[in-house]
């Protein structure tokens, strides 16, 4: 069975790197689920072992945050923010800065994937109505969402997993990662503004959209307040010893109790594909870990001087894995085989895996969501367009993060 587990694991992660199964319409989530199903059907993993391998507290936190974010989406807050950004009477450079600030700020407290999912279409419509090329603003939106999400333990799925398994406090995490995340937002703005300098005002004809379309309704005051109260309660709960998953689910339950929004609509905004992806990967990596091979590999790396908590490994692994199999699968894999990671190394992993996602389009789910949502409204953001900004913003962000982590003593250089 060990051979079957190894082969299945290799095929699944190769499929993750490609993004789909050749000649089949099976995406990353489907690949992960199929891999888990193969192991279960073949008897390589029992039902009990599969359930035990799944980290349900992490899934509960993700689910709760998605429902909390759905409260903001249904209140009209995201639509209103996107419209205001696209229609504020500022110069293109100031508008670009506003996109970075709003996307980064929202992503630090809410799931970055949901933020770009909600904001991309209306932002595109508003920019095109003004005759602006939406591409640099979309690059800034995705880049800022990734960079801003690196600041907190609830900013993105991989941080949630790292924080949950490493028992990292919200405010300690913010202190460790907040400064490089903020500096990365500055870098995102500077790089996009410089690469697209002189062309931020260039765009397609305003006639491509209906100028008669009015702005969306203002956010519903009570529903927005309800979401804000939920965020405040969440932050307070994270400073106590109360179980995080229970606290987040409790807040999500309060969001579902509504006279205006149907629970079906709120649950419809949950990214069930991401939750299924996590579950499948938990089963696969758990089965591989049970073979003992990953532990032996870790011991051999340490014996050769390439310890997991050192800068060379964390940096190389984060950049290569995040831009091949994706940062979420990469972190799930590493956390499964890393027995007792130091706290400082976990901060480094969170920063590196998140910031590395800006390098290329497949590097993060936020990038992919932005491209797909933009394409749905007629705006094409190509691989090369993104890479022209993604490569320099990632290199500079990772350099600053490395200097910060070394200066604060979170990781060792060698």
N, C-alpha and C positions, 0 to 999 in steps of 0.2 A: 504493500500500500504506500510505502514511502516514495517509491518511484512515481506512482500515480499522482501523489500530492505535489511532488516537485515539478512534474511535467505540466499539470494543471495550473499550478502557480505561475510557471514560466509563460505559458500560453496566455493566461489572463493579463499578466503585466505587459507582455508584448502587445496584446490588443489594446491595453491602456495607452501605450506609447503611440500606436498607430491612430487610435481614436475610434476604430470600428473593426469588425471582422470583415475580411475581404469578401466581396460579392454579396454581402448580407447587410441588411439595415439594422445591425445590432450595435448600439452605442456603448459607451463605457459602463453605464449602469447595467445594461443587459449582459455585458461580458462578465462583470463581477458576479451577478446573480447566477449565470449559467455555470461559472466555475464552482460556486458553492453547491449548486444542484448536482453537478457531476460527482463531487465528493460524497454527498449524502446518498445518492442513488447507488454508488459503487460500494458503500459501506466504509469508506475511508474515514468518515466522520459520522458519529452517532448524533441523533437528535439532541440528546442531552449535552454533548460536547459543543454542538453548534450554538445552542442557546447560551451556554456558559461563555463561549468566545465573544459573544456580542456584548459590547459595553453599553448597556441600556441607559445608565445615567447620562452619558454623552448624547445619545439619541434623544433623550427626553429634553435636555437643555436645548438642542438644536430645534426640536419641534416647538418648544415653548417660545423661543425667540422668533421663530417664523410666524407664529400666531400673533405675537406682540407686534411684529412688523406689519402683518396683515391689517391690524387695527389702524395703523397710520395710513396704509394704502387705501383702505375703504373710506377713511375719513376725508380723503381728497388731499391729504397733506403732500404726498409725493408729486401728484399732478400739479398742484399749486406751486410747489417749489420749482419744478421744471419749467412751467410757464413763466414764472417771474424771472427766472434766470435768463430765459431766451428773449424776454421782452423788456428787460430793464434798459433804460436809455443811457447805456454806458458805452465807452469805446470797447472794441473787441478785446484788447488786453485786459481791461478791467472785468469784462464778462468772463474771460478765461479764468481769471483769478477767483471769481465768484463760484464758478463750476467746481474748481479744486477745493475751495473751502467747504462748500455745502456737501459735496460728495464725500470728502474725507471726514467731516464732522459726523454726518449721519452714519457712515460705515463703522465708526468707532463704537457706536452704541447699538446699532442694528446690523443684521446680517448684510454684508456688502453685496452679496449676490442679489438679494431682494431689492436693494437700493438701486442698482443699475437696471434691473429688470423693470422697475416701475418708472424710472426717470427717462430712460433712453428714448422711447417713442415721442413723447411730448416735447422733449428738448430738441429732437430732430425737426419736428414740425415748426417750432418757434424759430429756430435758426434759419431754416429754409425760407420761412416767411419774410425774414429780414434780408434774404439774399446772401447769407453767410454759408461758407463751406462747413458742414457739420463735422468733418473728419477730425480736425485738431481738437475740437471740444469733446468729441467722443473718446479720443485717446486720453485726454485729461480726465474725463469722467471715470474711465476704467482704472487709469493709473492712480488717481486720487483715492478711489474706493479701495484699492488694494493697500496703498500706503497708509491710509487712515485706519483701516481695519487692523493693521499691525500693532496699534497702540494699546489695545485692550484684549482681555482674555475672552471676550464675547464678540469680537469684531468679525471673525470668520470661522468656518468649520474647523480648520486645523488648529487654530488657537484654542477653541473650545475643547478639543480633544487633549491637547497638551496641558491645558490648565486643569482639566478634570483628572487626568491620570497622574499629573505631577502635584496635585493639591496646591496650586498656585493662587495666592490671594489677589483680588482684583486690584487693589491699590499698589501692592508691591509690583505687580505685573505692569501697571501703568507707569510707575516710576522707572522701571527697567527699560521699557520699550517705547514710552511716550515721546521722549526726546528724539530718537532716530526716526520715529514715525512722522513727527512734525517736520523735521528737516527734509524728509523724503517728499512731503507735500510741496515744500518750497522747490525741491529739485524737479518734481513733476511739472510745476508751472514754468520754471526757468527753461527746461529742455524743450517743452512744447512751444513756448513763445519764441525760443531762438530758432528751432528747426523750421517753424512755420512763419518766421518773421517776414513782414511785408505781404503775407498771403492770408492772414487771419480774416481780412475783409473780403477776400475773393470767394465767390460761391456761384451757385446756380441761380437761375432767374427766379425771383420771388413768385412768379406766376405758377410755379410747380405746386403750390398749396393754395388753399382758399383763404384769401385775406379776410373774408367776411366772418370766418370762424372766431367766435368770441373766446375770452379766457374761461377756464374752468371755474366752477363755483368755488368760493372761499371754503377752506376746510371747515367741516362741521365742528363748532366750538366744543360741544360736550364730548364728542367722540375723540377729538384731538386731545382734549384735556384728560380723558380717560387713558389714552395711550401714554401721555407724559407722566401721569401718576404711576402707571405701571413701570415705567423706566426708573423713576425715583425709588419706588419700593424695591425694584430689582437691585439697584446699586446699594441700597441700605442692607438688603438681605445678604448680599455678597460680602459684607463686612462682618457678618456674624458667623457662628458655627452651624447655623441652620443648613441642612443639605441643599446644595445648589439646585440639583435637579428637581427636588420637591418644590422649592421656592419658585422656580421658573414655571413649572407646570401649574402651580397655584395661581400665578399671575395670568397665565394663558387661559385658565379656566374662567377667571373674572372677565377677560376680554370676550370670551365666547358667549357670556350671558348678556344679551343685548335685545332691545326692542326694535332696533332699526336694521341691524345687520344679521342676516341668516347665518347660522353656524356653517352651513354648506358652502356659502360664499367665502367665509374666512378660511375654512379648511381647504378650499380650492386654491388658495394662494400659497399653501404649504408646498415646498419642494420635496414631494414624496420620492422623486427619483434620487435626490441626494441622500435621503435617509436609507433608501434601498441600497445605494452604492456603499454606504458605510457598513450596513449589515453584511452584505456580501463579502466585503474586504475583511471585516472582522473574522468571519468564518474561515476564509482562505488563509489569512496570516496566522490565525490560531492553530490551524491544522499544521502549517509549516513549522511553527514554533514547537509544537508537540513532538516533532521528529527529532529535535535536539540539534539539528544542523545549523540553524541561525546562531544558537549559543556558541557552538564550536567556532563558527566564522568570526564572531565578535571576539572570542578569546584569541584567535590567531591574529586578528588585526591589532589587538592590544599588544600582543607579544612582539609584533613587528614594528611597534612604535606609532601605529595609526589608531589611537584611541578615539572612541566615538565622541568624547566631550572636548576634543581639541579642534582648533580653528580649521586646519587643513581638511579634515574629514567633513565637518559640518558645512563648511562653505561649498566644497565641491559637490557633496551629496545634494544639498539644497538646490543649487543651480541646475545640475544635470537632471535630477529626478523630477523637479517641479516642471521642467520644460520638456519632459518626455512622457512619463506616466501621469504627471499632474501633482500639485502640491498636497492635495488631500490624500490620495493613495500613498504617496511617499511618506507622509507623516504617520499614517496608519501602520505602514510596514515597519518603520523604524521604531515606533513606540512599542510594538509588539515584541521586538527582539532585544530592546534596551532595558535591562533589568532594573538598574538603579541609577537613572540619569541625575546628575547634579542640577540644582535649581538654575544656576547661571547658564548651563548648557541648554536648558529648556527655553530660556529667554532667547538665546541665540538661534535655536532651531525655529522658534516662532517668527522671529524677525527675518531670518534668511529665507525660509520657505515661502513667506508671504511676499517679501520684496522681490524675490527671484521670479515670482509669477508675472511681473511686468516685462520680463525680457522679450518673450515672444507671445503671439496670440494664444497658442494652446497652453500657456503657462498657468493660467488660472481660470476658474469657472466664470469669474466676473468679466474677463476679456471675451470669452466665448459668448456669454449672454448678451453683452453689449453689441457684438457684431451681428448676432442673429436677430436681435430686436431691431437694430438699425436697418438691416436688410429687409425686414418685413414692411418698413415704411419707405423703402426705395433709396436708402443711403448705403453705399458700399464702402466698407473699410477693409482695405486689403492687408495682406501679410506684410508687404514691404512698407506700406504707410505706417503701420504700427511699429515695425522693427526700427525704423529710422529714429523714433523717439524712445522706444522700449529699451533698446540696448544701452544708450548713454544714461538714461534715467536709472536703470537697474545697476549699472556699474558704479555710478556715483552714490546711489543709495546704499549699496552693499559696502562700499568703502567707508562711508560715514558710520554705518552701523557697526562695522568691525572696529573702527577707532574707538567708538563709544564703549563697546563691550570689553575691549582690552583695557581701556582707561579705568573702567569701573570694576575690573577684576572678575567679570562674569565668565570669561573663557580664557584659556591659555593659548598662546601663539603656537607652541609646539608641545 
